[in-house]
Each structure stands twice: as C-alpha cells, then as structure tokens.
Amino acid sequence: MRKDPGNPRFRDEERPGSEKTDGEVAVGIVDAIAMVTRGLCLIGVFVLLVVSACLGISVFYMIGGFIRDPSIAQDSINSIAELISAEKLTFAYADDQLLEFGNLVAFILYLFCFLLWLYVPAALITVSSRILLGTLNQTKQRAEKAGSKST
C-alpha cells in the first residue's frame, strides 16, 4: 500500500496533521453519546405525537357517538350528578317554588370534560410537533453550516 495522503486506504492516524489528543477523542465520544440520547428522545417525542393524535381521534369518536345517541351519556351524567349532589342544587323563586337545575350542571360538567379531553391531546400534539420541527430546523442549520465550512 502506498503511503500518500491521496490514497483512500490511508488511515487517519497515518495522515500528516491528524494526530488526535485525548481531549479530542473524549469530546468525540461525548458528542456521540449526546447524538444517541437526542435521537432516543426524538423517538419518544414522535411516539408521544402519535399517541396524542390517536387519543384526539378517539375523543372525536366519543363526541360523534354522543351526538348520534345522547342516551349513552345518561349513566355518566347521573354519576356526575350523584358526585356533586345535584338534587341539592336548587334556586328558590316566587313563594317557595324551587327550580332544580342540578342535572343541567351535571350535563355542563360532562361537556366540560369533553373539552378537557380534547385540550390534553391537542396540547401534547402542539408541544411534540414544535419539538420535532425545532430539532429538524436545528439539524438543517447544522448541516448547512457544516457544508459552508467544507467549501
């Protein structure tokens, strides 16, 4: 094997000026560990994005089922009414007549739960997509910067 720097078989250790110090090797290992850790975290964020999207879709299916057949929510509304003691929620008006609105409050709380169930996946989708897009932009900028240094 010829010992000239133009030969592709020429090892880095044999190239003139390619001597690495222990500090440079340690930085290379730390960078490699950081890249692997970053990759694993991004995989976790992507899984979070997919799970959040599936959860959001399932909430829309639940809302669609409720719109098609409102009676399926009766058990849930009754349990919420029992939880908040809806029979005690009354409003007295005109000569001791009572207006009972406890079941209405239970229904409103049930709808609020749907909104909450929609907000959680939407917030998770927003956060995870921002993390993924920010990382992709950072990677693109690093690649452009590395490309401009090599030319």
N, C-alpha and C positions, 0 to 999 in steps of 0.2 A: 504494500500500500504506500502510495506516495504521501509525503508529509508536507503538503502545501495547503494553505487555508482555503483554496477554492474547491478542494475535494470534499464532496458531501459526506464521505465516510470519516472525515477528520473530526475527531471528538472535540467537545468544548474545552476539555481540560488541556488539550494539546494546542489549542489556538493561542496565538500570542495575545496577551492582554485580557485573557478570560479567567484569570485566577480569581476565585471567589473566597472571600473571607468567611469566617464562621458566622459573623453577624448577618451577612447577606443570605446565607443558607437558612438561618433561623427565620429571617423575615420571609423567605420563600415558603417555609413550612407554615408559618402563621397565616400568610395570605391564602395558602391552600385550605387550611382549616376554616378560615373565615368564609371562603367561597363555598365550601361544602355546607357549612352552617347556614349561610344565606340561602343556598339552594333548598335545603330542607325546610327552612322557614317559609320560603315561597311556595313550596309544595303544600305545606299546611294551610297557607292563606288561600291557595287555589281550592283546596278541599273545603275550606270554610265558605268560599264563594258558591261552590256547587251545592253544598248542604243548605245554605241560606236560600238559594234560588228554589230548591225543591220544597223547602218549608213555606216559602211565599206562595208557590203554586198550590200547595195543599190547603193553605188558608183560603185562597180564592175558590177552590173546590168546595170547601165547607160553606163559604158565603153563598155560592151558587146553589148548594143543596138547601140552605135555609130559605133562599128566595123561592125555589121551586115548591118546597113543602115547609111552611113555617111551623107546623106542628112538631117537627123533630126537635125544636128548641124548647119545647114546653118543659121537659124534665130539667134542663139546665136553668131555665128561668125560675122554676119552682124551687130548685135548690139554692139559687141566689136569694130568692125572696125569703126562704127559711133562714138563710145565713144573716141577712140584715134585719130580720124580724119585721117583714113588710106589713103584717097585719096591724102593727102598732103605728105605722105611718099614716096619720090622718090629718085632715085640716077641718077645723070646726068653722062653720059659717051659718049665718041666719038661724037663730033659735035652736041651737044644739043639733043642727044637722051636720053629719060628718061626711067628708069626702075622702074616700080611701084611695090613695094613689101609690101604695106600696108596690103593687105588681108593675106599675109603669116605671118606677125607679129601678126595679129588678131588670126590666127589659132594657132600660137605658144603660145599666151597668153591663149587661150582656153584649150590647152593641159596642160599648167602650172596650170590652175585652177583645172583640174582633179587631178594633182599630189598633190596640196594643199588639195583638198577634201579627198584624200587618207591619207595624212600625219596626219591630225587632228584626225580622229578616231584611227589611229594606235598609235599615241602618247597617246591618252586617254586610250586605251586598255593597253598600256605598263605601264602607271602610276598606273592605278587602279589595275592591276594584281600584280604589285610589292607591293602595299599597302596591298592587301589581303594576299599574300604569306608571307610578313613580319609579319603581325599580326598572321597568323596561326603558323609560326615558334616561335614567342614570346609566344603564348599560350601553345604550346607544351613544350617549355623550362620551363615555369612556372609550368606546370603540372608535369614534370619530377623532378623539384626542390622540389615541394611540396610532391611528392612521396618519395623522398630520405630523406626528413625531418621526415616523419611519420614513417619510418622504423628504 
